[in-house]
Amino acid sequence: MKRTIQTAIVAFFVVMITAGFAFAADATAGAGNFPYFHLGCLIMGGLTITSLKYRFQGIYLSEAVGSFALYAVFVALFTAPVIEAVKGLVS
C-alpha cells in the first residue's frame, strides 16, 4: 500500500510540473511556437521515473520528485524563449 501511495504522489508531482511547464511555454512562446517536442520529452521522462519508482522500492520519494524537477529544468533550458534570453545576455 505504501508503494502505491508513493507512486501516486510522484505521478501527481509529474503532472503538476508538466502542467506548469506547458502553461509557461504557452505564455512565453506564443500560439505558433509551442514546444511540443519538449512537452513530449517531459511526459516520457515522467512516465519513466514514475515506473521506476513503482518497480524499485529503494528509490525514495524525494529522489524521484527531485530528479524529475531537475529534468524539467534541463528540458526547459532548451526551449526557444530561454535560448533567446541567453543570447541576449551573452551579446
Rosetta blueprint (number, residue, H / E / L):
1 M L
2 K H
3 R H
4 T H
5 I H
6 Q H
7 T H
8 A H
9 I H
10 V H
11 A H
12 F H
13 F H
14 V H
15 V H
16 M H
17 I H
18 T H
19 A H
20 G H
21 F H
22 A H
23 F H
24 A H
25 A H
26 D H
27 A H
28 T H
29 A H
30 G L
31 A L
32 G L
33 N L
34 F L
35 P L
36 Y H
37 F H
38 H H
39 L H
40 G H
41 C H
42 L H
43 I H
44 M H
45 G H
46 G H
47 L H
48 T H
49 I H
50 T H
51 S H
52 L H
53 K H
54 Y H
55 R H
56 F L
57 Q L
58 G L
59 I L
60 Y L
61 L H
62 S H
63 E H
64 A H
65 V H
66 G H
67 S H
68 F H
69 A H
70 L H
71 Y H
72 A H
73 V H
74 F H
75 V H
76 A H
77 L H
78 F L
79 T L
80 A H
81 P H
82 V H
83 I H
84 E H
85 A H
86 V H
87 K H
88 G H
89 L H
90 V H
91 S L
